[in-house]
Amino acid sequence: MKNYQPVELIISPANTFAKNKPSGSIKKLLKDSGIPVEEVIEPKTKMPVSKKPMAKSALPKQNTYVKTKLNGAEMNPWDVAHTAAKALGSQAAFVEPDLLNEYAADQNIDVPYKKSPKNNNKKSNTVSGFDPDWQPHKNIIWHLEDGFSQLASARKEVEDIDYTVRIAHIDTGYNPTHAIIPESAKINKLQRNFVEDEDPADAHDRNTKGTLRMPGHGTGTLGILAGNKMRINTDNGIFNDYIGAAPFAEIVSCRIASSVVLIKTSAFAEALNYLTSLCQRGYPIHVVSMSMGGAPSKAWADAVNAAYEAGITIVTAAGNHFNGLPTKHIIYPARFKRVIAACGVTYDLKPYAHSKLGEMQGCCGPERHMEKAIAAFTPNTPWATGNSNRISFAGAGTSSATPQVAAAAAIYYRKYHKELDSLQPWQRVEAIRYALYKTAGKNGQAPGSFKAHFGNGIIKAKSALNIPVNDQLPKTAPDKVPLFPILATIFKNKPGASAQSRLDMYNTELAQLLYDSPELQKFIDNEEKPFEKISKKKWKMFKDYVIEHPDASISLKQYLMATP
C-alpha cells in the first residue's frame, strides 16, 4: 500500500445518509473538522434499462468518495478516516482510506527469453519463449490438456449447448486490436471503465507505459479465459484451436486500473457492485475472473457479500510475491470465504514456489485460509502480449491460474444451467464450488501440507462435469475483515453502532498493517492459529510493535496504549 499519496476516503452510508447529508453538507462537516476537501463524489455508473422489476434491498449500498487536499505524508490516511467518521457521526456507517494496493506481477517484459523468439513463423502469429527457470522447457500450449486442467475436453463437452454464460473480467481492460480478444468483449455494451478521467463506457487498455505501469495484463488474462482460435507454431507442431478455455462466454470487461501493479480500493468495489446491479436488472453475471488483489477492505467485503447473494461465482488470484513481499499468504479478496482463491501449481505438479532470489512465486496459506482455494496451472502458460498479435509462452503468476478456474466454473454453469437457474442465487455459487472442489486432483507434490499449497486440490474441469448440482449445501457466512481480540477490551463496555463502527475501522487498519508486515505476522504465529487462540503474551508483543510502527495511525496507537 502507498500511504504517501493524496488522501481519499470511502464513506459507507448509514441508511439515512444519502437523504440527510448531500455532498455540500459532507464537505462542510469535514471542513469544520479540519479536513480540507477537494471533491465529494457519488458515482453514477450508467446502467442498462432493467429487464425486470428490481428489489432495492438486494442492491449494494452506494458509497460516497471524498478527495481531500491532504497528503499521506502530512497525515496518516487512517487518522483522516477517524476524524471524518467523528465529524459525520451516525450518518456514516464506516469510513476507510481509498488506498492504492500493490499487486506483485511479473514486469520483466524485456528479458531475453521474451524478446528472442525460438520459432518465428511469419505466416502465423509470432511467438516468444518460455521462462527457463520453470518447466516446461518447450514452447507449447499444455495447460488445457487432460493431464493438467482438462479444460479443452470440458469445453468440448458443452460446445453445442445453447445458453449464454456471462463472465465478468475485472482487470486492466483489453487490447481491441489483438487477435486473441473475443468479439463479445469488444462490442459488449455492458463493459465499463472505473479508471478516473477515462470513458466509463469503454474498457479497452490505453497501453499507458512508465514507472509502475504494466499495460497488457488484462489482454493476457482474457486470452487464457476466453481467447479466440489462433494458429501458432509451437515445439509440438501447429496449434490451431482456441487459446481460451471458455470462448463461448459473453465477456463483460471492467477496467479498474491502468496498471496491474497499483489498484485503487474503490475501483474493485465499484466494479463488483456494478456487476451485482446488472444481475438485479436482468443481466445475470455468472462468473467473475479477477487476477488482481491487495489488502483487506470493508468495501471489498461488502461488495463480495452482495455479489454472492446475487449468484455470482467470484474467482480471484491468491497473489504473488518476491522474496516474501508483500506477503507469502493469500491476498484479498481471494482470502474471503465467499470467493474462490486461485493458487498456482506448476507443470510438474509442484507448488508454485522457487528458492531463487527475486523470482516471482505464488501466495498460499496459511492453511486455515485455504478452505475455499483451488490450484490451476502456471507459469509458462500462453500469454498475449503487446499491441501486436504476439503470444508468449512465459505467462506467469496466479494471474494465469485465475482465468482457468473461472472458465471451469463457466463450463459447469453452461452444462447445468437449467438446474442452477432454478436455485436461489447463492445456492448456484455453492453448487459450482462444490463440484470443482470435490473433483480437484490430489496428485500434487507438496512438501508438508497439501492443503496449505493447493487448498482443495488441482482443477479438473472435465471431472467436475460429472457432479450433479447439489442443492443441499449450507450458505457461507458473510465475509468481513479479521477481528482482533486485542481490541475487544477497549470496546466491551461501549455498546452501540458508533462503537461497533470504530471497532470495525481499527480492525481493518490492523488487518492492513498485518497484510504487508512479515515482522508483525511473526508475533501472532504467522496467522497459522485462529486469533482467539493466540497467547496474551504474544498479543502484548503484537500491540507494542504496532504502537511503534511508523505506518500505524495515531488514533490506533492511542487506543492500543489504553489497553491493560
C-alpha positions as CSV (number, residue, x, y, z in Angstrom):
1,M,0.0,0.0,0.0
2,K,1.1,3.5,-0.8
3,N,0.4,5.8,2.2
4,Y,2.2,8.8,0.7
5,Q,-0.5,9.6,-1.8
6,P,-3.2,12.2,-1.8
7,V,-5.7,11.0,0.9
8,E,-9.0,9.9,-0.4
9,L,-11.9,8.3,1.6
10,I,-14.6,5.7,1.1
11,I,-17.7,6.5,3.1
12,S,-20.2,3.7,3.6
13,P,-23.5,5.4,4.4
14,A,-25.9,4.6,7.1
15,N,-29.5,4.1,5.8
16,T,-30.3,7.8,6.2
17,F,-27.0,9.1,4.9
18,A,-27.9,9.9,1.3
19,K,-31.2,11.5,2.3
20,N,-29.9,13.7,5.1
21,K,-26.3,14.5,4.0
22,P,-26.0,15.8,0.5
23,S,-22.5,16.4,-1.0
24,G,-22.3,20.0,0.2
25,S,-23.2,19.0,3.8
26,I,-20.5,16.3,3.8
27,K,-17.9,18.8,2.6
28,K,-18.8,21.4,5.3
29,L,-18.8,18.8,8.1
30,L,-15.4,17.6,7.0
31,K,-14.0,21.1,6.6
32,D,-15.3,22.1,10.0
33,S,-13.4,19.1,11.4
34,G,-10.2,20.3,9.9
35,I,-10.2,18.1,6.7
36,P,-9.8,20.3,3.6
37,V,-11.9,18.7,0.8
38,E,-11.2,19.0,-2.9
39,E,-14.2,17.0,-4.1
40,V,-17.1,14.8,-2.9
41,I,-18.0,12.1,-5.5
42,E,-21.2,10.0,-5.6
43,P,-20.5,7.7,-8.6
44,K,-23.4,7.2,-11.0
45,T,-22.3,4.4,-13.3
46,K,-24.6,4.3,-16.3
47,M,-26.8,1.2,-16.1
48,P,-28.7,-0.5,-18.9
49,V,-32.5,-0.5,-18.9
50,S,-33.8,-3.0,-16.4
51,K,-35.3,-6.2,-17.9
52,K,-37.3,-6.9,-14.7
53,P,-38.6,-5.2,-11.5
54,M,-35.7,-4.7,-9.0
55,A,-35.8,-5.4,-5.3
56,K,-34.0,-2.4,-3.9
57,S,-33.0,-4.2,-0.8
58,A,-30.9,-6.6,-2.9
59,L,-28.7,-3.8,-4.3
60,P,-25.4,-3.0,-2.7
61,K,-25.1,0.3,-0.9
62,Q,-23.8,3.3,-2.8
63,N,-20.6,4.5,-1.3
64,T,-19.5,8.2,-1.3
65,Y,-15.9,9.1,-2.1
66,V,-14.0,12.1,-0.9
67,K,-10.9,13.6,-2.3
68,T,-9.1,15.6,0.4
69,K,-6.3,18.2,-0.1
70,L,-4.1,16.3,2.4
71,N,-1.2,14.0,1.5
72,G,-0.4,10.8,3.4
73,A,3.0,12.3,4.3
74,E,1.1,15.1,6.2
75,M,-1.4,12.9,8.0
76,N,-1.9,9.2,8.2
77,P,-4.9,8.2,6.0
78,W,-6.5,6.3,8.8
79,D,-6.3,9.3,11.1
80,V,-8.1,11.3,8.4
81,A,-10.7,8.5,8.2
82,H,-11.2,8.6,12.0
83,T,-11.6,12.3,12.0
84,A,-14.1,12.1,9.2
85,A,-16.1,9.4,11.0
86,K,-16.3,11.5,14.1
87,A,-17.4,14.5,12.0
88,L,-20.1,12.6,10.1
89,G,-21.3,10.8,13.3
90,S,-24.2,8.3,12.9
91,Q,-24.8,9.3,9.3
92,A,-21.8,7.2,8.2
93,A,-21.7,3.5,8.9
94,F,-18.0,3.2,8.1
95,V,-15.1,5.3,6.7
96,E,-11.8,4.0,5.3
97,P,-9.0,5.3,3.2
98,D,-9.2,4.7,-0.5
99,L,-5.7,3.2,-0.7
100,L,-3.5,2.1,-3.6
101,N,-2.9,-1.6,-3.3
102,E,0.3,-3.1,-4.7
103,Y,-0.2,-6.3,-6.6
104,A,3.1,-8.2,-7.3
105,A,3.3,-9.0,-11.0
106,D,5.9,-10.1,-13.5
107,Q,7.3,-6.9,-15.0
108,N,10.3,-8.4,-16.7
109,I,8.9,-8.0,-20.2
110,D,12.2,-7.2,-21.7
111,V,14.2,-10.3,-20.6
112,P,15.8,-12.3,-23.4
113,Y,13.5,-15.3,-23.4
114,K,10.6,-13.0,-24.1
115,K,12.3,-10.9,-26.8
116,S,14.1,-13.7,-28.8
117,P,11.6,-16.0,-30.4
118,K,12.8,-19.5,-30.8
119,N,10.3,-20.4,-33.5
120,N,9.2,-17.4,-35.6
121,N,6.8,-18.1,-38.3
122,K,6.0,-15.0,-40.4
123,K,2.9,-16.7,-41.8
124,S,1.4,-17.2,-38.4
125,N,1.4,-15.4,-35.1
126,T,4.9,-14.5,-33.7
127,V,5.7,-16.4,-30.5
128,S,8.3,-15.9,-27.9
129,G,10.0,-18.3,-25.5
130,F,9.4,-19.9,-22.1
131,D,11.0,-18.9,-18.8
132,P,13.9,-21.3,-18.3
133,D,13.6,-21.2,-14.5
134,W,10.4,-23.3,-14.8
135,Q,9.1,-26.3,-16.7
136,P,8.0,-27.0,-19.4
137,H,11.2,-26.2,-21.3
138,K,9.3,-26.0,-24.6
139,N,7.1,-23.5,-26.4
140,I,3.9,-25.5,-26.1
141,I,0.3,-24.9,-25.0
142,W,-0.1,-27.5,-22.4
143,H,-2.4,-26.4,-19.6
144,L,-5.6,-27.2,-21.4
145,E,-4.8,-30.9,-21.8
146,D,-6.4,-33.8,-19.8
147,G,-3.1,-34.4,-18.0
148,F,-3.5,-30.9,-16.5
149,S,-6.7,-28.8,-16.2
150,Q,-8.9,-30.9,-18.6
151,L,-10.3,-27.6,-19.9
152,A,-10.1,-28.5,-23.5
153,S,-12.2,-31.6,-23.2
154,A,-14.6,-29.9,-20.8
155,R,-15.1,-27.1,-23.2
156,K,-15.8,-29.6,-26.0
157,E,-18.5,-31.3,-23.9
158,V,-20.5,-28.1,-23.7
159,E,-19.8,-26.5,-27.0
160,D,-23.2,-27.4,-28.6
161,I,-25.3,-26.2,-25.6
162,D,-27.3,-23.1,-26.5
163,Y,-27.1,-21.0,-23.4
164,T,-25.4,-17.7,-22.8
165,V,-22.9,-17.7,-19.9
166,R,-21.7,-14.2,-18.9
167,I,-18.3,-13.8,-17.4
168,A,-17.1,-10.5,-16.0
169,H,-13.4,-9.9,-16.5
170,I,-12.1,-7.4,-14.0
171,D,-8.6,-6.3,-14.9
172,T,-6.7,-3.5,-16.8
173,G,-9.0,-3.9,-19.8
174,Y,-8.2,-5.4,-23.2
175,N,-6.3,-4.6,-26.4
176,P,-9.0,-4.2,-29.0
177,T,-6.6,-4.9,-31.9
178,H,-5.1,-8.2,-30.6
179,A,-6.3,-11.2,-32.5
180,I,-6.9,-13.2,-29.2
181,I,-9.6,-10.8,-27.9
182,P,-13.1,-12.2,-28.5
183,E,-15.6,-10.0,-30.3
184,S,-18.1,-10.4,-27.4
185,A,-15.7,-8.3,-25.2
186,K,-15.1,-5.6,-27.7
187,I,-18.7,-4.9,-28.7
188,N,-20.3,-5.6,-25.3
189,K,-22.4,-2.6,-24.2
190,L,-22.2,-3.7,-20.6
191,Q,-18.4,-3.1,-20.4
192,R,-17.4,-0.4,-18.0
193,N,-14.3,1.6,-17.1
194,F,-13.7,2.6,-13.5
195,V,-10.4,4.5,-14.1
196,E,-10.7,8.2,-13.4
197,D,-10.8,10.5,-16.3
198,E,-11.4,7.8,-18.9
199,D,-14.5,7.0,-20.9
200,P,-16.7,5.0,-18.5
201,A,-18.3,3.0,-21.3
202,D,-15.0,1.9,-22.9
203,A,-12.9,-0.8,-21.1
204,H,-10.1,-1.1,-23.5
205,D,-6.5,-0.8,-22.3
206,R,-4.9,2.6,-23.1
207,N,-1.4,0.9,-23.0
208,T,0.0,3.6,-20.7
209,K,3.7,3.0,-20.1
210,G,6.1,4.3,-17.5
211,T,7.2,3.7,-13.9
212,L,5.0,1.1,-12.1
213,R,3.0,0.5,-15.3
214,M,2.2,-2.8,-16.7
215,P,-0.1,-2.4,-19.7
216,G,-1.5,-5.5,-21.4
217,H,-2.2,-7.6,-18.2
218,G,-5.9,-7.7,-19.0
219,T,-5.2,-8.8,-22.5
220,G,-3.1,-11.7,-21.2
221,T,-5.6,-12.9,-18.7
222,L,-8.6,-12.5,-21.0
223,G,-6.7,-14.6,-23.6
224,I,-6.5,-17.5,-21.2
225,L,-10.1,-17.0,-20.1
226,A,-11.9,-16.8,-23.5
227,G,-9.3,-16.1,-26.2
228,N,-10.0,-16.7,-29.9
229,K,-8.9,-19.5,-32.1
230,M,-5.3,-18.9,-33.2
231,R,-2.8,-20.6,-35.4
232,I,0.5,-20.8,-33.7
233,N,3.8,-22.5,-34.4
234,T,4.9,-24.5,-31.3
235,D,7.5,-27.1,-30.5
236,N,4.8,-29.7,-30.8
237,G,3.7,-28.6,-34.2
238,I,1.0,-26.2,-35.3
239,F,-1.6,-25.3,-32.7
240,N,-4.8,-24.3,-34.4
241,D,-7.5,-24.0,-31.7
242,Y,-9.0,-21.8,-29.1
243,I,-6.5,-20.4,-26.6
244,G,-9.2,-19.5,-24.2
245,A,-10.9,-22.1,-22.1
246,A,-14.4,-20.5,-22.4
247,P,-14.6,-18.9,-25.8
248,F,-18.4,-19.4,-25.8
249,A,-18.9,-16.9,-23.0
250,E,-20.1,-13.4,-23.3
251,I,-17.4,-11.3,-21.8
252,V,-18.2,-8.2,-19.7
253,S,-14.9,-6.3,-19.3
254,C,-14.4,-4.0,-16.3
255,R,-11.2,-1.9,-16.4
256,I,-10.3,-1.0,-12.8
257,A,-6.7,0.1,-13.2
258,S,-4.3,1.4,-15.8
259,S,-1.6,-0.9,-14.2
260,V,-2.0,-4.2,-12.6
261,V,0.7,-3.1,-10.1
262,L,-1.4,-0.4,-8.4
263,I,-5.1,-1.0,-7.7
264,K,-7.4,1.5,-6.0
265,T,-9.6,0.0,-3.3
266,S,-12.7,1.8,-4.6
267,A,-12.3,0.6,-8.2
268,F,-12.8,-3.1,-7.5
269,A,-15.7,-2.3,-5.1
270,E,-17.4,-0.2,-7.7
271,A,-16.9,-2.7,-10.4
272,L,-18.3,-5.6,-8.4
273,N,-21.2,-3.5,-7.2
274,Y,-22.0,-2.6,-10.8
275,L,-22.0,-6.3,-11.7
276,T,-24.3,-7.1,-8.9
277,S,-26.6,-4.4,-10.0
278,L,-26.6,-5.9,-13.5
279,C,-27.9,-9.2,-12.0
280,Q,-30.7,-7.3,-10.3
281,R,-31.6,-5.7,-13.6
282,G,-32.0,-8.9,-15.5
283,Y,-28.4,-9.2,-17.0
284,P,-27.1,-12.2,-15.0
285,I,-23.3,-12.3,-14.4
286,H,-22.5,-15.9,-13.7
287,V,-18.8,-15.8,-13.0
288,V,-16.2,-13.1,-12.2
289,S,-12.5,-13.5,-13.0
290,M,-10.0,-11.1,-11.4
291,S,-6.3,-11.6,-11.5
292,M,-5.6,-8.8,-9.1
293,G,-5.9,-8.0,-5.4
294,G,-4.4,-6.4,-2.3
295,A,-5.0,-5.6,1.3
296,P,-8.3,-6.2,3.2
297,S,-11.0,-3.7,2.9
298,K,-14.5,-3.4,4.3
299,A,-15.7,-2.0,1.0
300,W,-14.4,-5.2,-0.7
301,A,-16.1,-7.4,1.9
302,D,-19.4,-5.6,1.4
303,A,-19.2,-5.9,-2.4
304,V,-18.3,-9.6,-2.2
305,N,-21.3,-10.3,0.1
306,A,-23.7,-8.6,-2.3
307,A,-22.3,-10.4,-5.3
308,Y,-22.6,-13.8,-3.6
309,E,-26.2,-13.1,-2.7
310,A,-26.8,-12.2,-6.4
311,G,-25.4,-15.6,-7.5
312,I,-22.0,-14.5,-8.9
313,T,-19.2,-17.0,-8.6
314,I,-16.1,-14.9,-7.9
315,V,-12.7,-16.2,-8.7
316,T,-9.7,-14.1,-7.7
317,A,-5.9,-14.5,-7.7
318,A,-4.3,-15.8,-4.5
319,G,-1.5,-13.4,-5.2
320,N,2.3,-13.4,-5.9
321,H,5.3,-12.4,-4.0
322,F,9.0,-11.7,-4.4
323,N,11.1,-13.0,-1.5
324,G,8.1,-13.0,0.7
325,L,7.0,-9.4,0.0
326,P,4.4,-8.0,0.3
327,T,3.2,-11.3,1.8
328,K,3.5,-15.0,1.2
329,H,-0.1,-15.6,2.3
330,I,-3.3,-15.4,0.2
331,I,-4.2,-11.8,-0.5
332,Y,-7.7,-10.2,-0.6
333,P,-10.3,-10.6,-1.9
334,A,-9.2,-14.2,-2.5
335,R,-9.0,-14.8,1.2
336,F,-12.7,-14.1,1.7
337,K,-14.7,-17.3,2.2
338,R,-17.3,-16.4,-0.4
339,V,-14.6,-16.2,-3.1
340,I,-12.6,-18.9,-4.8
341,A,-8.9,-18.3,-4.3
342,A,-6.9,-19.4,-7.4
343,C,-3.4,-20.7,-6.3
344,G,-0.7,-21.9,-8.6
345,V,0.5,-25.4,-9.4
346,T,3.4,-26.0,-11.9
347,Y,3.8,-28.2,-14.9
348,D,5.4,-30.9,-12.8
349,L,2.6,-30.7,-10.2
350,K,4.6,-28.9,-7.6
351,P,3.8,-25.8,-5.6
352,Y,4.4,-22.5,-7.5
353,A,7.5,-21.8,-5.3
354,H,11.2,-21.2,-6.1
355,S,14.3,-20.8,-4.0
356,K,15.9,-18.3,-6.5
357,L,16.1,-14.8,-5.1
358,G,14.0,-12.3,-7.0
359,E,11.8,-15.0,-8.6
360,M,8.1,-14.3,-8.6
361,Q,6.1,-17.1,-7.0
362,G,2.6,-17.7,-5.8
363,C,1.0,-16.9,-2.5
364,C,-0.7,-19.6,-0.5
365,G,-1.7,-20.4,3.1
366,P,-2.0,-20.1,5.9
367,E,-3.8,-23.5,5.9
368,R,-6.8,-22.2,7.8
369,H,-7.5,-19.8,5.0
370,M,-7.2,-22.4,2.2
371,E,-10.7,-23.9,2.7
372,K,-12.0,-22.2,-0.4
373,A,-8.8,-22.3,-2.5
374,I,-8.1,-24.4,-5.6
375,A,-5.0,-24.6,-7.8
376,A,-4.5,-24.1,-11.5
377,F,-1.5,-24.1,-13.8
378,T,1.3,-21.6,-14.0
379,P,3.9,-20.5,-15.1
380,N,4.9,-20.8,-18.8
381,T,1.3,-20.6,-20.0
382,P,0.3,-18.8,-23.2
383,W,0.1,-15.1,-22.7
384,A,-1.0,-12.5,-25.3
385,T,1.5,-9.6,-25.2
386,G,1.9,-6.1,-26.6
387,N,-0.1,-4.3,-29.2
388,S,0.8,-7.0,-31.8
389,N,-0.7,-10.4,-32.1
390,R,2.2,-12.0,-30.4
391,I,1.8,-14.9,-28.0
392,S,4.4,-15.5,-25.3
393,F,4.9,-18.9,-23.7
394,A,6.0,-17.3,-20.4
395,G,2.7,-16.4,-18.8
396,A,3.2,-16.4,-15.1
397,G,1.8,-15.8,-11.7
398,T,-1.6,-16.7,-10.2
399,S,-2.8,-14.2,-12.8
400,S,-2.6,-17.1,-15.3
401,A,-4.2,-19.6,-12.9
402,T,-7.3,-17.5,-12.1
403,P,-8.9,-17.4,-15.6
404,Q,-8.6,-21.2,-15.8
405,V,-10.6,-21.7,-12.6
406,A,-13.2,-19.1,-13.8
407,A,-13.5,-20.8,-17.1
408,A,-14.1,-24.2,-15.3
409,A,-16.9,-22.5,-13.3
410,A,-18.4,-21.1,-16.5
411,I,-18.3,-24.5,-18.3
412,Y,-20.1,-26.1,-15.4
413,Y,-22.7,-23.5,-15.4
414,R,-23.3,-24.0,-19.2
415,K,-23.8,-27.7,-18.7
416,Y,-26.1,-27.5,-15.7
417,H,-27.8,-24.1,-16.5
418,K,-31.4,-25.4,-16.1
419,E,-30.7,-26.9,-12.6
420,L,-28.7,-23.9,-11.5
421,D,-31.1,-21.3,-12.7
422,S,-33.8,-23.0,-10.6
423,L,-31.9,-22.4,-7.4
424,Q,-31.6,-19.5,-5.1
425,P,-28.8,-17.3,-6.4
426,W,-26.3,-18.0,-3.6
427,Q,-27.0,-21.8,-4.0
428,R,-25.6,-21.6,-7.5
429,V,-22.3,-20.4,-6.2
430,E,-22.1,-23.2,-3.6
431,A,-23.1,-25.9,-6.1
432,I,-20.4,-24.8,-8.6
433,R,-17.7,-24.6,-5.9
434,Y,-18.7,-28.0,-4.6
435,A,-18.3,-29.6,-8.0
436,L,-14.9,-28.0,-8.5
437,Y,-13.6,-28.8,-5.1
438,K,-14.9,-32.4,-4.9
439,T,-13.2,-33.4,-8.2
440,A,-10.0,-31.4,-7.8
441,G,-6.9,-33.6,-8.2
442,K,-4.9,-34.6,-5.2
443,N,-1.8,-35.7,-7.0
444,G,0.2,-32.5,-6.4
445,Q,3.7,-33.0,-4.9
446,A,3.7,-30.7,-1.9
447,P,6.3,-30.5,0.8
448,G,4.5,-30.7,4.1
449,S,0.7,-29.9,4.0
450,F,-1.0,-30.5,0.7
451,K,-3.9,-28.2,1.7
452,A,-1.5,-25.3,2.6
453,H,-0.3,-25.2,-1.0
454,F,-3.2,-26.4,-3.1
455,G,-6.3,-25.9,-1.0
456,N,-8.9,-28.3,-2.2
457,G,-6.6,-29.6,-5.0
458,I,-5.8,-29.1,-8.6
459,I,-8.5,-28.1,-11.1
460,K,-10.1,-30.9,-13.1
461,A,-12.7,-29.2,-15.3
462,K,-14.0,-32.3,-17.1
463,S,-14.3,-34.4,-13.9
464,A,-16.3,-31.6,-12.4
465,L,-19.0,-32.0,-15.1
466,N,-19.7,-35.5,-13.7
467,I,-21.0,-34.0,-10.4
468,P,-24.8,-33.2,-10.4
469,V,-25.9,-29.9,-9.0
470,N,-26.0,-30.2,-5.2
471,D,-28.8,-28.1,-3.7
472,Q,-28.4,-29.2,-0.1
473,L,-25.2,-27.1,0.7
474,P,-25.1,-24.6,3.6
475,K,-24.8,-20.9,3.0
476,T,-21.3,-19.5,3.6
477,A,-21.3,-16.8,6.3
478,P,-20.9,-13.2,5.2
479,D,-17.3,-12.0,4.7
480,K,-15.7,-9.4,6.9
481,V,-12.3,-8.1,7.8
482,P,-10.5,-10.1,10.5
483,L,-11.4,-9.4,14.1
484,F,-8.5,-8.8,16.5
485,P,-9.2,-9.9,20.2
486,I,-6.7,-7.3,21.4
487,L,-9.3,-4.6,20.6
488,A,-12.1,-6.3,22.5
489,T,-11.1,-4.9,25.9
490,I,-11.5,-1.4,24.6
491,F,-15.0,-1.8,23.3
492,K,-16.6,-4.3,25.6
493,N,-18.3,-1.6,27.6
494,K,-19.1,0.7,24.7
495,P,-22.3,-0.7,23.1
496,G,-24.0,0.9,20.0
497,A,-23.5,1.4,16.3
498,S,-20.9,4.1,16.8
499,A,-18.6,1.9,18.9
500,Q,-19.0,-1.0,16.5
501,S,-18.1,1.2,13.6
502,R,-15.0,2.4,15.3
503,L,-14.0,-1.1,16.2
504,D,-14.5,-2.2,12.6
505,M,-12.2,0.6,11.5
506,Y,-9.5,-0.4,13.9
507,N,-9.8,-4.0,12.9
508,T,-9.5,-3.0,9.2
509,E,-6.4,-0.9,9.8
510,L,-4.7,-3.7,11.9
511,A,-5.5,-6.2,9.1
512,Q,-3.9,-3.9,6.5
513,L,-0.8,-3.4,8.7
514,L,-0.6,-7.2,9.1
515,Y,-1.0,-7.8,5.4
516,D,2.4,-6.4,4.3
517,S,4.4,-6.8,7.6
518,P,6.1,-10.2,7.9
519,E,7.5,-8.9,11.3
520,L,4.1,-8.3,12.6
521,Q,2.8,-11.7,11.4
522,K,5.6,-13.4,13.4
523,F,4.1,-12.2,16.7
524,I,0.9,-14.0,16.1
525,D,2.2,-17.3,14.8
526,N,2.3,-16.2,11.2
527,E,-1.5,-16.3,11.2
528,E,-1.5,-20.1,11.3
529,K,-3.6,-20.1,14.5
530,P,-7.1,-18.6,14.9
531,F,-6.6,-15.3,16.6
532,E,-8.6,-16.2,19.6
533,K,-6.0,-19.0,20.4
534,I,-3.0,-16.6,20.4
535,S,-1.5,-16.2,23.9
536,K,-1.8,-13.0,25.9
537,K,2.0,-12.6,25.8
538,K,2.1,-12.6,22.0
539,W,-0.8,-10.2,21.8
540,K,1.2,-7.9,24.2
541,M,4.2,-8.1,21.9
542,F,2.0,-7.5,18.9
543,K,0.4,-4.4,20.5
544,D,3.8,-3.0,21.4
545,Y,5.1,-3.4,17.9
546,V,2.0,-1.7,16.4
547,I,2.4,1.2,18.8
548,E,6.0,1.7,17.5
549,H,5.0,1.0,13.8
550,P,5.6,4.2,11.7
551,D,2.6,3.4,9.4
552,A,0.0,2.9,12.3
553,S,-2.3,5.8,12.8
554,I,-2.1,8.0,15.9
555,S,-5.7,7.0,16.7
556,L,-5.0,3.3,16.7
557,K,-1.8,3.8,18.8
558,Q,-3.8,5.8,21.4
559,Y,-6.4,3.1,21.7
560,L,-3.9,0.4,22.0
561,M,-2.0,2.3,24.7
562,A,-5.2,2.5,26.7
563,T,-5.5,-1.3,26.9
564,P,-4.3,-3.1,30.1
